[in-house]
Amino acid sequence: MELRLFAEWLNHKAIIHSNFIRIADMKEKPRIFISYSRKDGFDFARDLRQKLEKLGLSLWQDIISLEGGRDFWLQITEALDNVEFMVLVLTDEAMQSPIVRKEWRLCATARCVRLSGAG
């Protein structure tokens, strides 16, 4: 239920901004960055990505988006500079991961929208 509401909210935002951004561009450009630790969050992040993709949302996740031969951190920073949202898969290992912390800090200083589950 919450996942569907999140998708509807994103689609509503796309409609509101359609005067400024072509909808076709939004489908091509990843809008959501998935941050997680591979040690204990990989399966959840993969399943989340697949569910969001089925809802028609475009995502950036390292396992499918990183290009070989290019600096991985540069690709992460480019992705975070261009997405609208970051989803943090919060696990014990993610809390300890220096990369996840760097991603979160970069998103906090960039244009990413942080969503809270609090009502």
N, C-alpha and C positions, 0 to 999 in steps of 0.2 A: 504494500500500500504506500509506504513512504517513498519508495523508489519511483512509483508511478507519479506521485505528487511532485517529486523533484523534476521528473521529465516534463510534466505539464508546465511547471514553473519556467523551465528553460525554454520551452517552445513559446510560452506566452511572452517571455523577454525577447525572443527573436522577432515575434510579430510586432511588438512595440517599437523595436529599433529598425524595422524593415525599411523605413525611409532613409536610413543612413547606411545600412549594410545589406547587401543583397543576400537573400536567404540561401541561394546556391553557394555563395562563398562560405557561409557559415557551416554548411554540410561538409565542405572540403577541408576546412581548417579545423584542427582539433580544438574543441571548446573546453574540454575537461582533462586535467592532468591527474593521473592516479599515482599517488606517492605511497610506498609501502616498503617493508623489508622482505626480501626474498626468503629469509630464513624461516619466518613463521607466518607471512602474510601473502605468499605467492598464490596459493589456491583461491583464497578469498578475493584477491585483486583480479585474478583471471576471470572468476565467475562474475564478479561485478562488471568488469569490462564487457563481457559477453552479453549480460542482461541489458546494459545501457546501450550497446550497439544494436540490439534487437529493437530497442525503442527509437532507433534512428538518431542517436546522439553520437557525435564524433569525439574520440578520445585520444589521448597520448599516454601510452604506457611503454616503459623502456623495452620490455620484452618483444614488442612488435614494432616500435617506432625508432629505436636506435639504429643508425646506419654504421656498418663496419667501416673501419679506416678513418673515421672522424672522431675527434676528441669527445668523449662521452659527456663530460661536464658542460662543454660548450653547447652540445645538443640539448641538455636538460635546461640550461639557462635560456636558450632560444625558445624552447617549448613553453617555459613559464612566462616568458615575455609576451607570448602570443595567445595563451589560453585565457579564458574568462574565470574558470573555477579550478580549484584543487580539491580533490577528495583524498583525505589522509586515512589510510587503513591503519588504525591505531592498534598496535600489538606491543608486547613486551620488547621484542627486538627492534621495532620501529622507534621506540622511545630511546633506545641505546644507539641507534644508527647515526653516525655523523653526517651521512649523505641525506637522510630524511630530515635531519635538523636544518641542514643547509637549504634544502628544497623549501621547507616551511618558512625559513627566514626570508628567502628570496621572494617567495609568494607574498609574504606579509608586506614587503616593500614595493612590490610590483602592483599590477592592476588586478590581480586575482581577487575574486569574491570569496570570502570565507563564510560558509553556512554553518549555523549552529542548530543543533537538534532541539535546543530549548524552545519551548512554546511561549 
